[in-house]
Amino acid sequence: MEGGGFRIAPDALIQLAAELEQLGEAISREAAGFSASAQPPAGTFGLLPEAEPAHRAYLETAHGALHGLRVLQAAVGTEVPAALRISAANYLTTDDESAAGFR
């Protein structure tokens, strides 16, 4: 655009999508490690009945954290990259259609 408008770089959007997918893979690996280490061995909270609420609370907290990591991974590793690629494709299509009008 003339007069100081903005220009989108579709290649940059595609590159960012690839980088976010890699970050999503890293989050997935970290989530798997967290999941494996967050399971307490049997008897960690003791055998007394009073320990059961603490054990349940710990498990609920760990499951909530794991759920949050999975949601983050889906957004960063899948949803945002897909939206960036769609945006890049739309900009390219619009540029092609605009240029066709001047041929």
ChimeraX attribute file (.defattr): number of C-alpha atoms within 10 A of each C-alpha:
attribute: neighborCount
match mode: 1-to-1
recipient: residues
	/A:1	6
	/A:2	5
	/A:3	5
	/A:4	6
	/A:5	6
	/A:6	8
	/A:7	8
	/A:8	11
	/A:9	11
	/A:10	18
	/A:11	13
	/A:12	13
	/A:13	19
	/A:14	20
	/A:15	14
	/A:16	16
	/A:17	23
	/A:18	18
	/A:19	15
	/A:20	20
	/A:21	22
	/A:22	15
	/A:23	15
	/A:24	22
	/A:25	17
	/A:26	14
	/A:27	19
	/A:28	18
	/A:29	13
	/A:30	15
	/A:31	19
	/A:32	15
	/A:33	11
	/A:34	15
	/A:35	14
	/A:36	10
	/A:37	11
	/A:38	16
	/A:39	13
	/A:40	12
	/A:41	8
	/A:42	8
	/A:43	10
	/A:44	10
	/A:45	17
	/A:46	12
	/A:47	10
	/A:48	8
	/A:49	8
	/A:50	10
	/A:51	13
	/A:52	13
	/A:53	11
	/A:54	12
	/A:55	16
	/A:56	12
	/A:57	11
	/A:58	16
	/A:59	15
	/A:60	12
	/A:61	13
	/A:62	17
	/A:63	15
	/A:64	12
	/A:65	16
	/A:66	18
	/A:67	13
	/A:68	13
	/A:69	19
	/A:70	18
	/A:71	12
	/A:72	16
	/A:73	23
	/A:74	18
	/A:75	16
	/A:76	21
	/A:77	24
	/A:78	18
	/A:79	15
	/A:80	16
	/A:81	23
	/A:82	17
	/A:83	14
	/A:84	19
	/A:85	20
	/A:86	15
	/A:87	16
	/A:88	20
	/A:89	16
	/A:90	13
	/A:91	16
	/A:92	16
	/A:93	12
	/A:94	12
	/A:95	11
	/A:96	11
	/A:97	11
	/A:98	11
	/A:99	10
	/A:100	9
	/A:101	7
	/A:102	6
	/A:103	5
